[in-house]
């Protein structure tokens, strides 16, 4: 009989228990597809007495994930604890040092420590697989490292945080303000323990850094990702965007230029009739562009027990089949250190401001924009009952640097109340 592939699972939350359920439910199917049994020999979590809905009595229990990672009866260490420091990092390093392959859903760990871990894995003849770390059940890592490996990738972009997409689409469909929908998402359990990871774009930024590394052959560089969350998006922005045929999405974009690697995770306006514009609720979408394939669109569930556990098992089965791929698609030593670059491509921008309703105010705004080389394509002033007028401007195409100069000029006019909301319009 072929030797079984023996798993040690660290972390028995939603995803960990999803993996346990798949292995118990589909044992025969998994063996048929890999040619060998896939079994769990040991698990680890903080509380062994907790009722998780499935009996774990058949598995050895370790309270210390490092001890689990180094057990002789574990071939693959499955890290589902989360966190980029502490137990997850120590246990992953210990597993590699002990000659174990690693499967993880930990986007933060790899975005921050991925280069060092990849080098350690290769030095020990091991592999790290992390399909579940990006876009939930969508096989985007496999697509980039395998199916599209013959392409020179030119751009990767997408909606990669289901919670943010839920909040933005819920605001639009229900006509509710951000604060109300934020609380609703929290009550439903959609938010991380630290909500800033979601709404601040950090979670999605980790994912973008991993995709960029694979796509462009660069060292993971999360610190170079430009991050802007959705906290300042008001219901007015949602409505104004819809009036113009757009929807607001937290959009990640990575592309390489002569200046370096551009990585940004920011709210943008996208055409309402585009694939990204039609994306609803907690669904994720990743768009990959390459010289041979032109454009590939991958869409699917971005989180949840089933989709994420499915992605974990995809990696486990690849290892069971004997598939060995470098962590980021090529040897770690060949990954380049690429400088961060701000996009130089001009684009139209949406600018919403609160303007003092007095003579000459609009002239000062137009002058500030003109001094920065920014011209007005469309402008609307909405009805108001106070001395402050809501004004919406859509610019002609301009660079990010020009827009930043314009915003500084607006602040100096003395007629704009507070900081304007400025969003890039991506014509996909």
N, C-alpha and C positions, 0 to 999 in steps of 0.2 A: 504493500500500500504506500502511496505517495505521502511523504511527511506533511502534516498540516502546517499552515501558517498560523503562528500563535501571536495573539494580540494582547497587549497590556494597555488598558484604557484609563487615562488620568483625567478625571472630570466627568461627573455623572449628572450633569444638568440636562437641559432640553436636548442638546445635540448628542451628548454621550449616551443618553438613554435611547435616543433615536437609532444610534448605531447598534446598540444591544438588540433592539427590536428587529432590525433588519437581519442581523446575523441569525437570530433565533427563528425568524419567520421564513427565511429564504436559504437555509443551510444547504439544501440539496441543489438549488439553483446556482449558488455561489461556487460550489464544488464543480458543477457541470461546466461552468464558464471559465474556470481557472485550471481545472485538472487536479486540484488538491483541496482538502477541507480547509476552511477558514474558521478558526475557533478563538474564543476568548479564554485566556488562562488566569488573568488577574486584573483587578481594577483598583482604583484609588479615588477617594474623595474624603472630605473633612468629616462627614457624619455617616458612620456605618449603620446607624439605627434608623435612619430616615426611610420612610415608605416611599419608594419611587415607582410604584405600580407594577413592577416586574421583579420577580425573585432573582437575587444575585448570589444565592447560597452556593451555587456550583463553582463560583470563581474565588480564587484566593484574594484576600483583601490586604492592601497596604495603605497605611495612613500617610506615609511619606512617598510622594511621587518619584523622588530620586531612587528610593528602594525599588519601586515598581519598574523604573526604567532600566535597572541593572539586573533584574532577575534572569536566571539562566533559562527559564521556560518562556521567555518573551522574545519574539523575533522582531516585532514591529511595535514601537512605542507610539500610541495614539494620544496626542496632547490636545485636550479640549477644555483646559482650565481657563485660558485667557490671561492677558497681562503681559507686558513686555519685559518685566523684571521679576525677581522673586522666584517662586517655585517653578513656574513654567520654563523660565530660562535655564535654571539650574538642572531641571530634569531633562530637558532637551539636550543640553550639553553632555550630561551624564550618559544618556542613551547613545549618542553618537560615539562617545569615548569607549563605550562598552560593546560597540559593533552592532548596534541596532539601527534599522531604518526608522524614519520618523514620518508620521502623517499628522498634520496639524491644521486647525482652523484659525490659527492665531495670526491675524493680519498685522497687529501692532508689533509682535515679536519679530516678524520677518522684515517689516518695513524699517525697523530701527536697527536690528542686529543681523539682518539677513546675509550680508556679505561675510561676516565672521563665521556664522553658522554654516554657510555654503562651503567655505574653505575647510572647516573642520570636517564636514560630511565627506568631502572628496578626499581629504587626507586619510580618512578611515575607511574608504571604499564604500560609503553608505549614501543613501539618497534621502532627501527631504521633499515630500510632496504636500501641496497646500491648496488643492482645488477649492476646498470649502472656505478658504480665507477671503475669496473675492466673489461677489455676485451670487452667493447662495448656491442654488442648484444649477446655475448656468455653467456649462463646461468651458469657460473662457480660458483658463490656464492651459488646458489640454489643447484647445484650438490654437493658441499662440505657439506653444512649444512643439506641437506635432503637426496638426493639419495645415497650418499656415507657415510652417518653417521654411518653405521655399520662397517666401515673399520678403521683399524689403518693406517693412511696415512704415507707413508715412504718418499715420495718425491713429490714436486710440482715444475714444471719448465715450461718455455714457453717464447714465443715472445709476449710481451704485450704492445709494442708501435708501432703503425702502421706507424708513420712518420719515425722512424728509419729503419723499415723494407723496407719502400718505398725507402729511400735514398740508402740503401745497395743493394737492388735488381736493382734499376735504374743504379747505378754505374756499376754493372756487365753487365746488358743487353745492355746498351748504350755505355759502355766503357768511361764513363765520370768521371772526378776527383770529389772528395768530395765537394770542394767549389762550383763547377758548379751546382751540384745536390742540395746542400743546398739552393742556391739562387732559383732554380727552385721550390723546395718545399715551400719556403717562398712566392714566387709569387702566388702559387696555394692556399695559405691560410692553409697549412698543419701544420705550426709551431705555437706554443704558442707565446703570446706576448713576453715572455722571452724564446728564443729558447733553452736555456740551460736546461729547464725543460724536453724537448724532447731529444735532442742529448746528453745531459749529463747523461741520464738515471734516472733522478730524478722522472719524472712522472711514469715510469715503476717501480721504486723502491717503490713508494707509494703503487702501486697495489700488489707488491710482499709481502710487509709487512702485508697487509690485508689478503691475501691468507694464509700466514704462520700462522697468528693468529688463523684462523678457522681450518686449517689442523692439527695444533699441540697443540691447547689449551693454547696458550701463549698470553700475553699482546702484542698489536701491538708495534713493536720496529723498527720504520723506521730509527732511529739513528744508529742502528746496521747493516743496510744493506750496504754491500760493493758496492760502486758505481764506475763505470768507463764508460764513454760515448764512442761515436763512432768518436769523432773529430779527432783522430790520425789515423784512418783507411784510407789508401791511395789506389788508384786504383791498385797499385802494389800488395798490400795485397789481394785484391779481385781476381786478376789474378793468383797469386801464389797459393791461396787456391783452385781455380778451377782446376789448373794443377794437384793438388794432390787429387782431388775428394771431396773437401769440399766447403762449403759456410760459409760466416761470418754472424752471427746473434747476435743482442743484446739479450742475453739469461739470463733470471732470473731463479735462482735455490734456493730452500729452502728445507733443510732437517735437521733432528734432529739427534744428536749423543750423546755419553756419555759426550762429552765436552761442549755441549750446542746447540744452534740453529744457523745453518749456513744460511745466507741470502746474496746472491750476485747477482748483476745485471751488467754484464760485457759482452763485445764482446767475442765471442767464435767461433771456427770452429766446424761445425757439418757436418756429412756425407751428401753429396749432394742428395743421394737417400733416406734419412730419411724423415719422415713427416715434421719435422722442416726445413730440408734443402730445401724441395720443396715449402715452403711457400713464396708466392709472394706478392709484393705491400704492401698495407695497411692492409692486413689480419692479425689477431691475432691467436695464438694457445696456448692452455694450456694443459699440460700433467700431469695427476694425477696418482700416483702409490700408491697402498694400498695392504694390506695383503690378502684381499679376491678377489679384482677385478684385481689384477696385474697391468694393465695399461689401462687408459682411455684417449683418445685424443679428445679434444674439439676444433673446428676450426670455425671461422666465422669473420664477419666484426667487426673491433676493434673500430670504431668511426663513426661519421656521424649522421645526424638528425634522420633518421629512426631507425637504430640499437640501438642507445642510448635511444631514446624515448621509443622504444619497451621494453628495460630493465626496465626503470622507471615504465612503465605501468604494467609489470609483478609483481613488488612489490606492486603497488597500488591495483591490483586485489587480491593478497594474503590477504591484509588487509581487503578488502571488503568481502572476504570469511570467515574472522575470524581467519586466520592463525596467530599465535603468536610465534615467534622464537627469542631467545636471539640474541643480535647483532652479536656476533662472534660464534654462534652455541652452546654455553653453558653459564651458569650464569657468569656474569662479575667477581664476587668474586672468582670463581674457576680458572680463567685464571692465569697461572704461570708467574713469572718473571724469564726468562731464560737467562743465559749469552750468549753473542755473541761468536761464534766459527768460526775459519777459517777452510776451508775444509782440512781434513787430508788425503783424498783419492788421491792417485797419479794419474796423467794423463799425456799423451804426451803434449808437448807444441810446438807452432809455434813461432820462433824467427827470425825477420828480422833486419839486421843491415847494416850500411854503414861502410865498412872495408877499411882501408888504404891499397892500393895495393903495398906492399913491402915485402921483404923476412922476414919470421918469424912471420908475422902477424897472420896467421891462427893457428900457433902453440901456440901463446899466448891465442887465443880464446879457443882452445881445452883445454889448461891447466886451464884456469879460470873456464870452465864448469866442468872439472874433479875434481878440488879442492872442488866444491860444491856437488859432487856426481852425476852430471848430465852427462849422456852419449848421444852421437849423434846417432840418428837413420838414418836420411837422411840429406844431405847437398847439396846445389846448389849454384854456383856462376854464376851470369848472366853477359853477355857482357856489357862492359862499355867503354866510350870514355875518361874518366877522370882518375885521380889517386885514386878515391874512387870506390871500388867495391861493388855492391849490393850482399849480401850473405844471404841465407835463410837456417836455420837449423830447423829440426824437431827432438825433443828430444825423447828418450825413456821415459817411465812413470817416473815422479818425483813429489814430493810434491810442493805445492806453496812456502813453506819456502825454499826448495832447489833451486827453480828457482830464488827467490828473492836474495839469496846469490850469485847465478851465475851472475845475472845482475849487482850486485855490483862489482863482480870480473871483468866483462867485462869493466865497466867504469874505472877501475884502470889499464887496460892494456896499455892505451895510443895509441891504434891502432883503436879503435872504435869511429867513428864520431857521435856525438849526442847520444840520448837515443834510444836503440833498441825498436822495437815494439814486445811485447810478448803476445801471446793469447793462452788460454787453448783450447785443442782439446777435445770435448765431444764425446765419442763413445757411442751413444745412443742405 
